[in-house]
Structure formats: structure tokens, C-alpha cells
Amino acid sequence: MKHLKMAVTTRTFFLSAMICGLSLLVCAVNFADEVTLYDGKKITGTIRAIDSNVMTIQTGKTSQKVSLFDVTSYQFIPPTLSQDLSQLVIDGEKASYATGPRTGKVKLRKGFHRFSFPYYHTTGLAKLKITLSGPSMKSAEIPKEMLFRVNTEVRAISSQEYKVDKEGYRLPINLKKPESAVAYRLMEWSPPQEVNSIYELKYIPVKKYGTSPRLAMLTRRSAIYFGIVYEGVIKIPRDGEYTFSVETDKNSKFKLFVGAYPRELYKQAKPIQKSGWRVTFSQQGELLGNIKEWNQERAVFSILAAEKTVEVSLKPESLHEIWKIQTDPKKAKQPDRKGEPATEDSAYVSTKDGNIQRVTGEVVGMNETSLLFQYQGQQREVNLDRVVGLVLHKKRIKTKSNMALQSLVGLIGGTHIPGEVQLDQGASVLVKMPWGGSLTLRRDYLATVKTVNARSVALTELTPETVTQVPFFNQLYPYRVNQSFAGKPLKVGTQVFSKGLCVHSKTELVYTLDKNFEKFYTVPGLQAETGQLGNVAVKVVADGKTLYEQPEFTSTTKQAPLDLDVTGCQTLTLIVDFGKGQDVGDRFVWGNPRLIRAAPKELTANKTE
């Protein structure tokens, strides 16, 4: 009995250990997700479930239910690997109060060690200087003889093979055929697209892959809005503690990892697609891909989701516009869309003389070589090489409510699909599309999910009912969305806005509210630098009632963010009129303008379990 009891106890111990180990394994793949609420606050945890109205987030040991109506957007973010597997030596994203370079120390055994160095820069002159010091090594740029690339052999090494010994030294990897130079990939973007963290670099399509003999800046110092991810192997000459030093400008961020490739950088977007079709849906969203099949029942597209190609089956009625992706958009001839019918389909076709002709009728579908088009009572075939674009109206699904709550699911690769997101503990999400049908996607293929028509609605996403612009000397400046007149980020003082409106005096924008909102928020001011000499009269009016007025707004005006009550209002009017300086420098910004809706009772669900 004693031996039996010991056996049972031992078995119970091992069973408990196995369960514990499995629990740790499950926890290791939990996502460190991030949810942004309408007031700018963020919740970090693990998104456990999503239905049509409510999201459940686990934060520590508690579970919190949040109404989707209060959510602006959310991201599924994989957690970091343990420090033993992938050691973060320097975190160049954290605020530092010290001047000079950032430094980090790591104990390394003699041999080959993999490292990763993601870096991005926004505006101003870029600076990047990386040095290394250690046993018998003074601080200096890493010699090219010590640098090797991450090749197929290195990528085949499992993350579990990166280890630390009992003395705290990182053990080298076994590399039989090292190849000189460091591998890198270069990404570029421009406003209104933005990158706010190293993690978000994965959403930017790669512009260039290459190798470099040096671990240093690869672009001009004057370059802006770019990111570089260096992947390499460093050959350490002897055991010891080594110090990495990285110096950058204030508008650059980076992280330095030694060990396995960091999980945060998995699923990089592939280079921008230079062929295929750009499709916009009848209810928000778009996709970039190739047409595999199109008949009266369905249209099948192949699209990129991170590094994978997946197929999406859609109802033809869900499609609104389809345009061929041009290899050189600047040289491509643009079709004349004046007089385009609103009830018939339009096909834009290139002619023999290089012009683009519009043909009106009904799109029937496509085969491998031709567009099938009903024209003047007969079905005709048009070679796909001649098709520039299609605009579908004949059977297109019309939007029932422009204020209905739904999600816009952004994939790594550029596609945005509208619908209702459902998640129940698993690694995949189900997107129920508004026109019927569904799509199942791994959640690590998703860039971000945006809640459309939620509590906070960006004014930049609404189209003004009327736009009135009066030039001072016959020089008209059409208002700009999410960028200045010079194509640069919107900026008031030192504050930069990714969303906003830039207008020139005199401009009057009228928006229809339909009594759907209760608050209007914005940060008003003259555009930094180009608007320094401006002097304008500013007014915000709702249903004829003046909510805010500043008759002489200049670059020295100290204006707090506006928080205006628009409850029950039908219209909102933003007015920027000429001031005392005629129209000189009158470049005015409505920074981060947004409307706040009242919460429907059926969607109120903020609870903690």
C-alpha cells in the first residue's frame, strides 16, 4: 500500500507538472492586445471574446466587458518571447531623461549570436550611430569582419535553441556556413499613414530588401518617414560582457534584441502589389488582389494577408469600384468620369489610340482573359488587357444605415474588410460580412480592427454637406484632409495631428449631424511654420447658434481644446474667415476633430467580472 501510495503521489505530481507546463505553454501564446477607447484611453490585456456588441478583455486575473460602441480600434499583439530566448538589450522606445547614446550590456560566450535591430524615423534630420565595446575592445563601430547575415541556415534554428547558461551568458548558435554582411529590409510611408511603434513597422509594405557590410544608416539624413529592420549575426571573439551603444536623433525609435527573432516583428507585410486590382466595397473597405473567378453568383479574389495568400469569396453586389493597379500611377492616363450614370454599370476601356472610353451597360463577370459585359442587349467580351476600371451600380447593395455599428478589419497587406467580428478564445477570428458570407482569419494576420460609427466619429471621415470657399485674389486653396497644403503633417504649435482639416481663408464647411451627436471636440490653431503670419476670424456654429468665436486668431493665440455641446443639432458649421492680414499665412488647422455620440442603452456594457 505504501508503494502504491507513493506511485499515485508521484503520478499525481507529474500530472500536475504536465498541466502546469501546458498552462504555461498556453499563457506563452496569449496575446498582449491593445484596445483604444473613444476618449483616448487604452486597455492592455488579452481579448478573450468578441460578439456583435461586447468585447471581453482579460487584464491580469480580472475579466472586463467593454461595449464595442466605446471602442475606437483594437490590435491583436503577440507577447514578447522570454528574455532567455530573445533578450531586449536596449529599448529605444522608452523615454530617456539622459543625454547622449542609449547603452545596454549583455554577457556573450565566444561564437555566433543572432541580433535584430528594428528602427524607424519620422521627421527632421535622421541620425544613427551604433558602437560596441567589450573585452580588449574599445567602443567603436562594429567591424564588418564580425557581421554576418541571417540566411536560411540561421532561420532554420528554433527559438528554443537560444539559451543562457547558469552564469548568465548567452550561448552561441551553431553556424556552419556564415555569409558576410547584414540583411535588412526598408519600409517607407507618408501621411496620413503613420507608425507610432516598432510593432507597427510590420504593417508597412517592404520597399527594398538588401544587405549591408555595415550596421549603420542606409538612407540620406534628410529622408523622412522610413523604417529599417536589420537582421544579422555577430561573431564574438571571446567570452565576456559587451556593451552596445546606439545614438539617434529625437525623432527616431529603435530596439536592439540579441537571440531569437522577436515575436513582435512576425508577419511582415510584403512589398506593395504592382499588379492586380484595387476593389472598393459598397459598404466601406477595400481590397488589393487578383480576380480568380467572377460569375453571377460570386467573385473570388486572392489577397495578401501578411506573408500568406488567401482567397476571399464575395457577392458581386458587394462590389462598387474595381480599378486595375497601374505599375506607374504617375504616367497612367486618368479616365474622364464626368456624366457617369448612377444606375448603370460603367466599364472604362483603353482604345487603340491610347485614350480611355466609357461603355455603359451591365457587368456579367470575368473569365481568364475577358470581361463579360451586357451592352445594348447583347453579351460582349472585352480583353482584360484593355480594361482600366469598372464602376458598378446596376445590382450594387445600397447602404441601409450610414450610422450602423460595424467593424473594419485591416489585414497586414492593405485589405480592409467591413463586417461583424466574432472571437471565442481561439487563434482565429470570424468576420461576418454585411452582404452575407463570412471569412475566417488568423488574428496575427490582422493589422488593426477599427470600430465604425462607434461613440467617437472622426469628422475627417464625414463628407461636408456643403463647402463654401472664397479666394482673396482669385487663388483658391481646396481644403485638405489629414495633411497640410504642403503635404506635410498637421501641426499646431508643437502638437502634431494624424487626423485633421487644413483650410485657407475663407472656408466654410457644413456637416449634417441629424441629431446623432452630443459633443464636438477639436484643437484649433494655425499651421506651424507656414501659418505663422496668419490672422483669421474663427467661428463654430450649430443650427445657427454660435458655439465658439475668436474674431482675431493668430499664431500667438493660446486656445485650449474645444469641447462643445451639439446635442440635438441638425448641422455643424466650421468657419475660417479673413482677418486683419488679408489672406497672408491664413492656413488654419482643425486638429483631431471628432464627434461624440450618445450611447444607445442596448449597447451599454462596461462591467468587470
C-alpha positions in Angstrom: 0.0 0.0 0.0 2.9 2.3 0.8 4.5 1.7 -2.6 1.1 2.2 -4.3 0.5 5.4 -2.4 4.0 6.7 -3.5 3.2 5.7 -7.1 -0.1 7.5 -7.0 1.5 10.6 -5.4 4.4 10.5 -8.0 1.9 10.2 -10.9 -0.2 13.0 -9.5 2.9 15.2 -9.2 3.9 14.5 -12.8 0.3 15.0 -14.0 0.2 18.3 -12.1 3.5 19.3 -13.6 2.3 18.5 -17.1 -0.9 20.5 -16.6 1.2 23.4 -15.2 3.6 23.1 -18.1 0.7 23.1 -20.6 -0.8 26.1 -18.8 2.4 27.9 -19.1 2.6 27.0 -22.8 -1.0 28.3 -23.3 -0.1 31.5 -21.4 3.0 31.9 -23.6 0.9 32.3 -26.7 -1.6 34.7 -25.2 -1.8 38.0 -26.9 -0.8 41.3 -25.2 -3.6 43.0 -27.1 -4.3 46.8 -27.1 -7.8 48.4 -27.1 -8.2 52.1 -27.7 -11.4 53.7 -26.3 -13.2 56.8 -27.7 -11.6 59.1 -25.0 -8.1 58.1 -26.0 -7.6 55.7 -23.0 -6.1 52.3 -23.7 -6.7 48.9 -22.2 -3.9 46.3 -22.5 -4.7 42.6 -21.9 -5.9 39.6 -23.7 -9.0 39.8 -25.8 -10.9 36.7 -24.9 -14.2 37.1 -26.8 -16.0 39.4 -29.2 -19.6 39.4 -30.3 -21.8 41.9 -32.2 -21.9 44.4 -29.2 -19.4 43.4 -26.5 -15.7 42.6 -26.1 -14.3 40.7 -23.2 -10.7 41.6 -22.1 -8.7 39.7 -19.5 -6.4 42.1 -17.6 -4.4 40.1 -15.0 -6.9 38.0 -13.0 -9.9 40.0 -13.8 -12.2 40.0 -16.9 -13.7 43.2 -18.2 -16.6 43.6 -20.6 -16.4 46.7 -22.8 -19.1 47.8 -25.2 -17.9 47.9 -28.8 -19.6 51.3 -29.1 -17.0 52.7 -26.7 -14.1 51.2 -28.7 -12.3 53.1 -31.4 -9.9 50.4 -32.5 -8.0 47.4 -31.3 -5.0 45.3 -32.2 -4.0 41.7 -31.5 -0.4 41.9 -30.4 1.6 38.8 -29.7 3.6 38.8 -26.5 7.3 39.1 -26.4 9.5 36.0 -26.1 11.2 35.4 -22.8 14.5 37.2 -22.1 16.3 33.9 -22.3 15.1 33.3 -25.9 15.2 36.9 -27.2 16.9 39.5 -24.9 15.9 43.1 -25.3 19.3 44.8 -24.8 18.2 48.4 -25.4 14.7 49.7 -25.6 15.0 52.9 -27.6 11.2 53.5 -27.5 11.1 54.3 -23.8 11.5 57.9 -22.7 15.0 58.8 -21.6 16.0 61.7 -19.4 19.7 61.2 -20.0 21.5 62.9 -22.9 23.8 61.1 -25.3 23.5 57.5 -26.6 21.5 54.6 -25.2 23.6 51.7 -23.9 22.9 48.1 -22.9 25.1 45.3 -21.6 24.8 41.6 -22.4 27.0 38.6 -21.5 28.1 36.6 -24.5 30.0 33.4 -25.0 32.5 33.2 -27.8 30.9 32.4 -31.2 27.9 33.5 -33.3 25.0 35.3 -31.9 21.9 36.4 -33.8 20.6 40.0 -33.3 17.7 42.1 -34.6 17.6 45.9 -34.8 14.3 47.5 -35.9 14.5 51.3 -36.3 12.2 54.0 -37.7 12.4 57.7 -38.2 9.7 60.3 -38.8 10.7 64.0 -39.4 13.8 66.1 -39.3 17.4 65.0 -39.9 18.0 61.3 -39.2 20.9 60.1 -37.1 22.0 56.6 -36.3 25.3 55.5 -34.8 25.9 52.0 -33.4 29.1 51.1 -31.5 30.3 48.1 -29.5 32.8 47.6 -26.7 33.9 44.6 -24.7 37.0 42.6 -23.6 40.0 44.0 -25.3 37.7 46.1 -27.5 37.3 49.9 -27.2 34.0 51.5 -28.2 33.8 51.7 -32.0 31.7 50.9 -34.9 31.3 47.1 -35.2 33.9 45.8 -37.7 32.5 44.3 -40.8 34.6 41.2 -40.2 32.3 40.5 -37.2 29.0 40.9 -39.1 27.1 38.2 -41.0 23.6 37.9 -42.4 20.6 35.9 -41.3 20.4 33.3 -44.0 18.3 30.1 -44.5 20.6 28.2 -42.1 20.0 30.8 -39.3 16.3 31.0 -39.9 16.0 27.2 -39.5 17.2 27.4 -35.9 14.3 27.0 -33.5 13.8 29.8 -30.9 14.1 27.2 -28.2 17.8 26.7 -29.2 18.7 30.2 -28.0 19.8 29.6 -24.4 21.5 31.2 -21.4 23.9 29.3 -19.1 24.0 29.2 -15.3 26.4 32.1 -15.2 24.1 34.3 -17.2 26.0 34.2 -20.5 24.1 33.8 -23.8 25.2 30.6 -25.6 26.3 30.9 -29.3 24.3 29.3 -32.1 25.9 26.6 -34.3 26.5 28.2 -37.7 28.4 26.2 -40.3 28.3 28.4 -43.4 28.2 32.1 -42.3 27.7 34.7 -45.0 29.1 38.1 -44.7 27.1 41.4 -44.5 23.9 42.2 -42.6 20.5 41.6 -44.1 17.9 44.5 -44.0 14.5 45.5 -45.3 13.5 49.1 -45.9 10.0 50.5 -45.5 8.7 53.9 -46.4 5.3 55.7 -45.8 3.8 59.1 -46.0 1.0 60.9 -44.1 -1.8 60.3 -43.2 -0.3 56.8 -42.7 1.7 56.7 -39.5 4.0 54.5 -37.4 3.9 55.0 -33.7 5.8 51.9 -32.5 8.4 49.4 -33.6 5.5 46.8 -33.7 3.7 48.9 -36.4 6.6 48.6 -38.8 5.2 45.2 -39.8 2.2 46.9 -41.4 4.3 48.9 -43.9 5.0 47.1 -47.1 8.6 46.4 -47.8 10.1 48.7 -50.4 13.5 47.1 -50.6 15.4 44.0 -49.4 19.2 44.1 -49.3 22.5 43.5 -47.4 25.0 45.9 -46.0 28.6 45.4 -44.8 27.9 47.9 -42.0 25.4 48.3 -39.3 24.7 52.0 -40.0 22.3 54.5 -41.7 21.4 53.4 -45.2 19.5 56.4 -46.3 20.1 60.2 -46.7 20.0 62.1 -43.4 17.2 64.2 -44.9 15.0 61.3 -45.5 11.7 61.2 -43.5 9.1 58.5 -42.7 11.1 55.4 -43.1 11.9 52.3 -41.2 14.7 49.7 -41.4 14.8 46.2 -39.8 18.4 44.9 -39.6 18.8 41.1 -39.1 22.3 39.8 -38.6 24.7 37.6 -36.8 27.7 38.9 -34.8 30.8 36.8 -34.2 32.0 37.4 -30.6 35.8 36.8 -30.3 35.9 35.8 -26.6 33.7 35.3 -23.6 32.7 38.5 -21.7 30.3 41.3 -21.1 29.7 43.5 -24.1 28.2 47.0 -24.3 26.1 48.1 -27.2 25.7 51.9 -27.7 23.1 53.5 -30.0 22.8 57.2 -30.7 19.9 58.6 -32.7 18.0 61.9 -33.2 14.9 62.7 -31.1 12.5 61.6 -33.9 13.9 58.1 -34.2 13.0 55.0 -32.2 14.6 51.5 -32.1 15.0 48.3 -30.2 18.0 46.0 -30.0 17.5 42.3 -29.5 20.1 39.5 -29.1 18.8 36.0 -29.5 15.8 34.6 -31.3 13.9 36.8 -33.8 11.4 38.9 -31.7 7.8 37.7 -32.0 6.6 41.3 -32.2 8.1 41.5 -35.8 6.4 38.4 -37.2 4.1 38.6 -40.2 5.8 41.4 -42.1 3.7 43.0 -45.0 5.0 42.1 -48.4 6.1 44.7 -51.0 3.3 46.8 -52.5 1.4 44.9 -55.1 2.2 46.3 -58.6 -0.4 44.3 -60.5 -4.0 43.0 -60.0 -7.0 45.1 -58.9 -8.0 47.6 -56.3 -11.6 47.0 -55.2 -13.8 49.2 -53.1 -16.9 47.8 -51.5 -20.4 49.1 -51.4 -20.2 49.4 -47.6 -16.7 50.8 -46.8 -13.4 48.9 -47.1 -11.3 47.9 -50.0 -9.0 45.0 -51.1 -6.0 44.6 -53.2 -5.7 41.3 -55.1 -6.2 39.2 -58.2 -9.5 38.0 -59.6 -9.7 34.2 -59.6 -13.3 33.8 -60.6 -16.3 36.1 -61.3 -19.8 35.0 -62.3 -23.3 36.0 -61.3 -23.1 34.0 -58.1 -19.8 35.1 -56.7 -16.5 36.9 -57.2 -13.4 35.3 -55.8 -10.2 37.3 -55.1 -6.8 36.2 -53.9 -5.3 38.7 -51.5 -2.3 39.0 -49.3 -2.6 38.5 -45.5 0.9 39.1 -44.1 3.1 36.6 -46.0 0.2 34.3 -46.9 -2.1 34.4 -49.9 -5.8 33.7 -49.1 -8.9 33.6 -51.1 -12.0 35.7 -50.4 -15.4 34.9 -51.9 -17.7 37.9 -52.3 -21.2 38.5 -53.7 -20.9 40.6 -56.9 -23.4 43.0 -55.4 -21.0 44.0 -52.7 -18.5 45.4 -55.2 -18.6 49.1 -56.1 -15.5 50.1 -58.0 -12.7 47.9 -59.5 -9.6 49.6 -60.9 -6.5 47.9 -62.4 -3.4 48.6 -60.4 -1.0 50.6 -62.6 2.7 49.9 -62.5 3.4 53.6 -62.7 0.4 55.6 -61.5 2.1 58.9 -62.3 2.2 58.0 -66.0 -1.2 56.3 -66.2 -3.9 58.2 -68.1 -6.9 59.0 -65.9 -10.4 58.4 -67.2 -13.0 61.2 -67.5 -15.8 60.3 -65.1 -18.0 63.3 -65.8 -21.6 62.3 -66.6 -21.1 58.8 -65.2 -24.6 57.2 -64.8 -25.7 56.3 -61.2 -28.0 53.4 -62.2 -26.0 51.6 -64.9 -22.5 49.9 -64.7 -19.6 51.7 -66.4 -16.6 50.0 -68.0 -13.6 52.1 -68.7 -11.7 50.6 -71.6 -8.5 51.7 -73.4 -8.7 52.3 -77.1 -6.1 51.7 -79.9 -5.1 55.4 -79.9 -4.3 55.3 -76.1 -7.5 57.1 -74.9 -9.9 55.7 -72.3 -13.6 55.2 -73.3 -16.6 54.7 -71.1 -19.1 51.9 -72.0 -22.4 51.7 -70.2 -24.3 48.5 -69.5 -24.1 45.7 -67.0 -21.1 43.7 -65.8 -21.9 39.9 -66.1 -18.5 38.6 -64.9 -15.0 37.7 -66.0 -13.1 34.7 -67.3 -9.4 34.2 -67.5 -9.0 36.6 -70.5 -12.1 38.7 -70.8 -14.6 40.9 -69.2 -18.2 39.7 -69.8 -20.4 42.8 -70.4 -24.0 43.2 -71.3 -24.2 46.1 -73.9 -27.2 47.1 -76.0 -29.0 43.8 -75.3 -26.0 41.6 -76.2 -23.3 40.0 -74.1 -19.9 41.0 -75.3 -16.3 40.1 -74.3 -13.6 42.7 -73.7 -10.0 41.7 -73.4 -8.8 42.2 -69.8 -5.7 43.9 -71.0 -7.9 46.8 -72.2 -10.0 47.1 -69.1 -8.9 50.1 -66.9 -11.7 50.0 -64.4 -15.3 49.2 -63.6 -17.9 51.2 -61.6 -20.9 49.0 -60.6 -24.4 50.4 -59.9 -26.8 48.1 -61.6 -27.1 45.5 -58.7 -25.0 47.1 -56.1 -26.1 46.7 -52.5 -27.1 50.1 -51.1 -26.1 51.1 -47.5 -29.2 50.8 -45.3 -27.9 53.0 -42.5 -24.8 55.2 -42.5 -24.6 55.1 -38.7 -24.9 51.4 -38.1 -22.2 50.0 -35.8 -19.8 47.6 -37.5 -16.0 46.9 -37.8 -13.5 47.5 -40.5 -10.9 44.7 -40.3 -7.5 45.7 -41.6 -5.2 42.9 -42.8 -1.4 43.1 -43.0 -1.1 43.7 -46.7 -3.6 46.6 -47.2 -7.0 44.9 -47.4 -9.8 46.3 -45.3 -13.0 44.2 -44.9 -16.2 45.5 -43.2 -18.3 43.3 -41.1 -19.1 41.9 -37.6 -16.1 40.4 -35.8 -16.6 37.3 -33.7 -14.0 35.7 -31.4 -14.3 32.9 -28.9 -11.0 32.1 -27.2 -9.3 30.8 -30.4 -6.4 32.0 -32.6 -8.8 32.9 -35.4 -11.5 35.5 -35.9 -14.7 35.2 -37.9 -15.7 38.2 -40.0 -19.4 38.2 -40.9 -19.6 40.5 -44.0 -22.6 42.8 -44.2 -23.7 41.5 -47.6 -23.7 37.9 -46.4 -21.0 35.3 -46.2 -18.1 35.1 -43.7 -14.3 35.0 -43.7 -12.1 33.2 -41.1 -8.7 34.7 -40.5 -5.8 34.1 -38.1 -5.7 37.0 -35.8 -2.0 37.5 -36.2 -2.8 38.3 -39.9 -4.7 41.4 -38.8 -3.1 44.8 -38.6 -5.9 46.6 -36.7 -9.6 46.5 -36.3 -11.5 49.8 -36.4 -15.0 50.2 -35.0 -17.0 52.2 -37.5 -19.8 54.5 -36.3 -19.0 54.0 -32.7 -19.2 56.6 -30.0 -16.3 58.7 -31.4 -16.6 59.6 -35.1 -13.8 61.5 -36.8 -15.0 64.5 -38.7 -12.4 63.7 -41.3 -14.4 60.5 -42.2 -17.5 62.5 -43.0 -18.2 64.4 -46.2 -19.3 68.0 -45.8 -22.9 68.7 -46.9 -21.6 72.0 -48.4 -18.2 73.6 -48.9 -18.0 77.3 -49.5 -14.6 78.8 -50.4 -14.0 82.5 -51.2 -10.5 83.3 -52.6 -8.9 86.7 -51.7 -7.1 87.2 -55.0 -8.6 84.5 -57.3 -6.3 82.0 -55.6 -8.4 79.1 -54.4 -6.9 76.6 -51.9 -9.2 73.5 -51.6 -9.3 72.2 -48.0 -7.0 69.3 -47.2 -7.7 66.2 -45.1 -5.1 64.8 -42.7 -2.3 66.9 -44.2 -1.2 70.5 -44.7 -1.3 72.4 -48.0 2.4 71.4 -48.4 1.5 67.7 -48.0 3.2 67.6 -44.5 1.7 66.5 -41.2 -0.8 68.9 -39.5 0.9 70.8 -36.6 -0.3 73.4 -34.2 2.5 74.7 -32.0 4.4 71.6 -31.1 1.4 69.2 -31.3 1.2 67.0 -34.4 -2.1 65.5 -35.6 -2.5 62.4 -37.8 -6.1 63.5 -38.4 -7.5 66.9 -39.1 -8.6 69.5 -41.6 -6.4 72.2 -43.1 -8.3 75.2 -44.6 -7.5 78.6 -46.0 -9.5 81.7 -45.5 -12.2 82.0 -46.4 -13.6 78.4 -46.0 -16.9 77.3 -44.6 -17.6 73.6 -44.1 -21.2 72.4 -43.2 -21.7 68.9 -41.8 -25.1 67.1 -41.3 -25.4 65.7 -37.8 -29.0 64.6 -37.9 -29.2 64.9 -34.1 -26.9 61.9 -33.7 -24.2 63.5 -31.6 -23.8 65.3 -28.2 -20.2 66.6 -28.3 -17.8 68.2 -30.8 -14.1 68.1 -29.9 -11.2 69.7 -31.7 -7.8 71.5 -31.2 -7.9 74.7 -33.4 -4.9 76.7 -34.5 -2.7 78.0 -37.3 -0.5 75.5 -39.1 3.0 75.7 -37.6 5.6 77.4 -39.7 3.5 78.1 -42.8 0.8 79.8 -40.8 2.9 81.9 -38.6 1.8 85.2 -40.2 -1.9 84.2 -40.3 -4.7 86.3 -38.8 -8.2 84.8 -39.2 -11.7 85.0 -37.7 -12.9 81.6 -36.5 -16.4 80.5 -35.6 -18.2 77.3 -34.8 -21.9 77.3 -35.4 -24.6 74.6 -34.8 -28.1 75.1 -36.1 -27.5 78.9 -36.4 -26.2 79.2 -32.8 -22.6 80.3 -32.3 -20.8 77.9 -30.0 -17.4 79.4 -30.3 -16.0 82.6 -31.8 -12.5 84.1 -32.0 -12.5 87.2 -34.3 -8.7 87.5 -34.3 -7.0 84.2 -34.2 -3.2 84.4 -34.7 -0.2 82.1 -34.0 0.2 83.6 -30.6 -3.4 82.9 -29.6 -3.5 80.5 -26.6 -6.5 78.3 -27.3 -7.5 75.3 -25.2 -9.1 72.3 -27.0 -12.7 72.9 -27.8 -15.4 70.8 -26.1 -18.7 72.0 -27.5 -22.3 70.7 -26.9 -24.1 69.8 -30.1 -26.9 67.7 -28.5 -30.0 67.7 -30.7 -28.3 69.7 -33.5 -29.0 69.1 -37.2 -25.9 70.8 -38.7 -22.4 71.8 -37.7 -20.6 74.7 -39.5 -16.9 75.4 -39.2 -16.0 78.9 -40.5 -12.5 80.4 -41.0 -12.8 83.9 -42.4 -10.3 86.6 -43.5 -8.7 88.5 -40.6 -6.7 91.7 -40.4 -3.8 90.5 -42.5 -5.9 89.8 -45.6 -5.1 86.2 -46.5 -1.4 86.1 -45.8 -0.5 82.9 -44.0 -4.1 82.0 -43.3 -3.5 78.3 -43.1 -5.8 77.0 -40.3 -6.0 73.6 -38.7 -8.9 71.8 -37.1 -6.8 69.3 -35.2 -8.3 65.9 -34.4 -11.9 67.0 -35.0 -14.3 64.4 -33.7 -18.0 64.0 -32.8 -19.2 62.0 -29.8 -22.5 60.1 -30.0 -24.7 59.3 -27.1 -24.5 55.6 -26.1 -27.6 53.6 -27.0 -29.0 51.8 -23.9 -28.8 48.3 -25.6 -25.0 48.8 -26.1 -24.1 49.8 -22.6 -22.0 47.0 -21.1 -19.0 48.3 -19.2 -18.7 45.7 -16.4 -15.9 43.9 -14.5 -16.3 40.2 -13.7 
